[in-house]
Amino acid sequence: MNSMIGTIGRIAVLAFALAAAVTAPAAAADIKGAKDYPGIKRFDGASIVAYSTQKFTRYTLPLGPADEVDTGDKPVFAASKEVSGALTRLSYTAPAGISSDDVFENYQNELAAKGYQVLFKADSDAIGKRQDAIFDGIGTQLFGYSTEAAHFLTAELTRDGATVDIVLYVTEFEDGYTPGIEVAKGQVIVQLDVIESGTLQDKMVTVSAAEIGKGLTAQGHIALYGIFFDFAKADLKPESKPALDQVAQFLKDDPAMKIHVVGHTDNVGGLDTNMTLSRARAAAVVAALVKQYGISTGRLNPAGVGPLAPVAPNDSDDDRAKNRRVELIPQ
């Protein structure tokens, strides 16, 4: 009898173990090249479905709800502050059956344990009527729905002279067009933006007028990385002004100089799309120099070569960022 009881017990334990193995969440299936931001742990079992980095950007940090958008469809917050630095942007999907409340509380605990101070926190409609406009450039409707289940916070950590700002949005998906991303109705989705201030200064991306002249003389061309566009668009961002100021100053200092303004892209997307985009971005730069600085159109020729003249492999975010640039070449 004791032997039979022991056998039954071992079978029960084995059955329980098998059931646990079947119901345990699958390992996270991240997109290629994606990784968590160091020091901020993801929710257990979540997968990274969108990932990007920028070495330098200017970022509007929300300190109040987003109830309006401006003429460029950018969110207008009740309160905000401008920060700048390196940006890491992560989009996660959590395992099925988890609520947004659970995931958000997990992140709050994680950030508090790491010493982050919450600057603004809101739920549902208190986040604002234009939640879909908060995160620019993701390219899907993944975060444009389920406001009732939404949670939002911004937080900040300052240590050793550096500052890290967090923008976190957690909700539950309802519907929408999400190409390339598998997400089910009710599944929790997370958007995490991390901005590291002080890691890259303006001087590292803005080339001076004198440096432009030296580069053209020594190399026959100069690459500009301080001219910024929205993702997959040709609209110049306001933070491009310092670089445009220097290009205009160079042209005013040398009134006989004529230049080709050449747009370059990485290889993400089709060739035809990138060729068109690079030409449109070059034309936007020329239009700004003419309209805002009074440079003659006869001195400027916009052109675009898309991904056909890379300066680095297109196999990492850092190298793709090197390929996205505007170059000046003497005519």
C-alpha positions in Angstrom: 0.0 0.0 0.0 2.8 2.4 0.9 4.4 1.6 -2.4 1.2 2.4 -4.3 0.8 5.7 -2.4 4.4 6.6 -3.3 3.8 5.8 -6.9 0.6 7.9 -7.1 2.4 10.8 -5.4 5.3 10.7 -7.9 2.8 10.6 -10.8 0.9 13.6 -9.3 4.2 15.6 -9.0 5.1 14.7 -12.5 1.7 15.8 -13.8 1.9 19.1 -12.0 5.4 19.7 -13.4 4.2 19.0 -17.0 1.2 21.3 -16.5 3.5 24.0 -15.3 5.8 23.6 -18.2 2.9 23.8 -20.7 1.4 26.9 -19.0 4.6 28.8 -18.3 5.1 31.9 -20.5 7.2 31.4 -23.6 10.6 33.1 -23.7 10.5 36.7 -25.0 10.6 36.8 -28.8 12.4 40.1 -29.4 12.9 41.7 -32.8 16.4 41.4 -34.2 18.9 43.8 -32.6 16.6 44.9 -29.7 17.6 44.9 -26.1 16.4 46.3 -22.8 17.6 49.6 -21.6 20.3 48.8 -19.0 19.0 49.0 -15.4 15.2 48.9 -16.3 13.9 45.3 -16.2 11.0 44.4 -18.5 7.8 42.7 -17.3 8.4 39.0 -17.1 7.7 37.3 -20.4 7.3 40.5 -22.4 8.6 40.8 -26.0 10.2 43.8 -27.7 8.2 44.5 -30.9 9.7 47.9 -31.8 13.1 49.3 -31.0 15.2 52.3 -32.0 18.0 54.5 -30.7 19.2 58.0 -31.4 22.6 59.3 -30.3 21.1 62.8 -29.9 17.7 64.3 -29.9 15.6 67.0 -28.2 12.6 65.7 -26.4 9.5 67.3 -24.9 9.0 65.7 -21.5 5.3 65.7 -20.5 4.5 67.1 -17.1 0.8 67.3 -17.7 -1.9 65.9 -19.9 -1.9 66.1 -23.7 -5.2 67.6 -24.6 -4.3 69.3 -27.9 -2.0 69.1 -30.9 -0.4 71.9 -32.9 -0.6 72.5 -36.6 2.0 69.8 -37.2 0.0 67.2 -35.2 2.5 67.4 -32.3 1.0 67.0 -28.8 0.6 70.2 -26.7 0.9 69.4 -23.0 -0.6 71.3 -20.1 3.0 71.4 -18.7 6.3 70.1 -20.1 10.0 70.7 -20.2 12.6 70.2 -22.9 15.4 67.7 -22.4 18.1 66.5 -24.8 20.5 63.6 -25.2 20.5 60.0 -26.3 17.1 58.4 -26.9 16.2 54.7 -26.5 12.7 53.8 -27.6 11.2 50.4 -26.7 7.7 48.9 -27.4 6.8 45.7 -25.6 3.9 43.3 -25.7 3.2 41.5 -22.4 2.0 37.8 -22.2 -1.8 37.3 -22.6 -3.9 37.3 -19.5 -2.0 40.1 -17.7 -3.8 43.4 -17.0 -2.3 46.8 -17.6 -2.7 47.6 -13.9 -0.4 44.7 -13.0 2.3 45.7 -15.6 2.2 49.4 -14.6 2.5 48.6 -10.9 5.5 46.4 -11.7 7.2 49.2 -13.6 6.4 51.7 -10.8 8.1 49.4 -8.3 11.1 48.9 -10.5 11.6 52.6 -11.1 11.1 53.4 -7.4 13.7 50.7 -6.4 16.2 52.3 -8.8 15.7 55.8 -7.3 13.6 57.4 -10.0 11.4 60.4 -8.9 8.0 60.6 -10.5 7.4 63.9 -12.2 3.9 63.3 -13.6 1.5 60.3 -13.4 -2.0 59.9 -14.7 -4.5 57.2 -15.7 -7.2 56.9 -18.4 -8.6 60.2 -19.6 -6.5 62.2 -17.2 -3.5 61.4 -19.5 -5.2 63.6 -22.2 -7.5 63.4 -25.1 -4.6 63.0 -27.6 -2.7 60.0 -26.2 -2.2 58.8 -29.8 0.1 61.8 -30.5 2.4 61.5 -27.5 4.8 59.0 -29.1 6.1 60.2 -32.5 7.4 57.9 -35.2 6.4 54.4 -34.1 4.4 54.1 -37.3 1.5 51.9 -36.1 -1.8 52.4 -34.2 -0.5 50.1 -31.5 -0.8 52.8 -28.8 -3.7 54.8 -30.2 -6.5 52.9 -28.3 -7.7 51.6 -25.0 -7.6 54.8 -23.1 -9.7 53.4 -20.3 -6.9 50.9 -19.5 -4.1 53.4 -20.0 -1.5 54.4 -17.4 1.2 57.0 -17.9 4.2 58.5 -16.0 7.3 60.5 -16.5 10.2 60.0 -14.0 13.7 61.2 -13.6 17.0 60.0 -12.1 20.0 62.3 -11.5 23.3 60.8 -10.5 27.0 61.7 -10.9 26.1 64.7 -13.1 24.0 62.8 -15.6 20.2 62.7 -15.9 18.0 59.9 -17.2 14.3 60.7 -18.0 11.7 58.0 -18.4 8.4 58.3 -20.3 6.2 55.2 -19.8 2.8 54.4 -21.3 1.0 51.1 -20.5 -2.4 50.1 -22.0 -4.5 47.2 -23.4 -4.9 46.9 -27.1 -8.3 47.0 -28.7 -8.0 47.3 -32.4 -6.0 49.1 -35.1 -3.6 48.6 -38.0 -0.3 47.1 -36.6 1.8 45.9 -39.6 4.5 43.5 -38.6 3.4 43.3 -34.9 1.3 40.5 -33.5 -1.0 41.7 -30.8 -4.4 40.4 -29.6 -7.4 42.3 -28.3 -6.9 42.9 -24.6 -3.2 42.3 -24.7 -1.0 44.7 -22.7 1.3 46.9 -24.6 4.1 49.1 -23.2 5.9 52.1 -24.6 9.1 53.1 -22.8 11.2 56.1 -23.9 14.5 56.7 -22.1 16.5 60.0 -22.6 20.0 60.2 -21.3 21.0 63.9 -20.9 24.6 65.0 -21.0 25.8 62.0 -23.2 26.1 64.0 -26.4 26.4 67.7 -26.7 25.2 70.0 -29.5 28.8 70.6 -30.6 29.2 67.0 -31.5 26.4 67.1 -34.1 26.5 70.7 -35.3 29.4 71.5 -37.7 30.5 75.2 -37.6 30.7 77.4 -40.7 34.5 77.3 -40.6 34.5 73.5 -40.3 32.2 73.2 -43.4 34.7 75.2 -45.4 37.6 73.1 -44.2 35.8 69.9 -45.0 34.8 70.9 -48.5 38.4 72.0 -49.2 40.1 68.9 -47.7 37.6 66.2 -48.6 35.3 67.6 -51.3 32.2 67.1 -49.2 31.0 67.4 -45.6 28.4 65.3 -43.7 25.9 67.0 -41.5 24.3 65.1 -38.7 22.6 68.0 -37.0 19.7 68.2 -39.4 16.8 66.2 -38.1 13.6 64.9 -39.7 10.6 62.9 -38.4 10.7 59.2 -39.1 10.1 58.5 -42.8 9.2 62.1 -43.5 10.9 65.2 -45.1 9.7 67.7 -42.5 12.6 69.6 -40.9 12.4 69.4 -37.1 13.0 72.7 -35.1 16.2 71.3 -33.6 17.8 71.5 -37.1 18.2 75.3 -36.7 21.7 75.3 -35.3 23.0 73.3 -38.2 21.1 75.4 -40.7 22.5 78.5 -39.1 26.0 77.3 -39.8 25.3 76.3 -43.4 23.8 79.7 -44.1 26.7 81.5 -42.4 29.2 79.5 -44.5 27.3 80.4 -47.7 27.2 84.1 -46.7 30.9 84.1 -45.9 31.7 82.7 -49.4 29.1 84.3 -51.7 30.6 82.7 -54.8 30.2 79.2 -53.5 27.5 76.9 -55.1 26.7 73.6 -53.5 24.8 70.3 -54.0 22.7 69.4 -51.0 22.5 65.6 -51.0 20.1 63.6 -48.9 21.2 60.1 -47.6 19.1 57.4 -45.9 19.7 54.0 -44.3 18.4 50.9 -46.1 15.3 50.4 -44.0 12.4 50.4 -46.5 12.4 50.0 -50.3 14.9 51.5 -52.6 12.4 53.7 -54.5 10.9 55.0 -51.2 14.3 55.9 -49.8 15.4 57.6 -53.1 12.3 59.7 -53.0 12.7 60.5 -49.3 16.3 61.5 -49.6 15.5 63.9 -52.5 12.6 65.4 -50.5 14.8 65.9 -47.5 17.4 67.7 -49.5 14.7 69.9 -51.1 13.5 70.7 -47.6 16.9 71.9 -46.6 17.3 74.0 -49.7 13.8 75.5 -49.2 14.7 76.5 -45.6 18.0 78.1 -46.7 16.2 80.1 -49.3 13.2 81.1 -47.3 14.6 81.6 -43.8 18.2 82.8 -44.7 17.8 84.5 -48.1 20.2 82.3 -49.9 19.8 82.4 -53.7 18.2 79.3 -55.2 20.8 79.4 -58.0 23.5 78.5 -55.5 21.7 75.3 -54.2 21.0 72.0 -56.0 19.0 69.5 -54.0 19.7 65.8 -54.8 19.1 62.4 -53.1 20.9 59.1 -53.3 18.9 57.2 -50.8 20.9 54.3 -49.3 23.4 54.1 -52.3 26.3 55.8 -50.6 26.6 54.4 -47.1 29.5 55.3 -44.8 28.8 52.3 -42.5 27.1 48.9 -42.6 23.3 48.9 -42.2 23.4 46.1 -39.6 23.0 48.1 -36.3 21.2 51.2 -35.1 24.4 53.1 -34.5 25.7 52.4 -38.1 22.3 53.1 -39.7 22.3 56.5 -37.9 25.7 57.3 -39.5 24.1 56.7 -43.0 21.2 59.0 -42.3 22.7 62.4 -43.1 22.8 65.4 -45.4 26.0 66.1 -47.3 27.2 69.3 -48.9 29.3 69.0 -52.1 30.7 71.9 -54.2 29.1 72.3 -57.6 
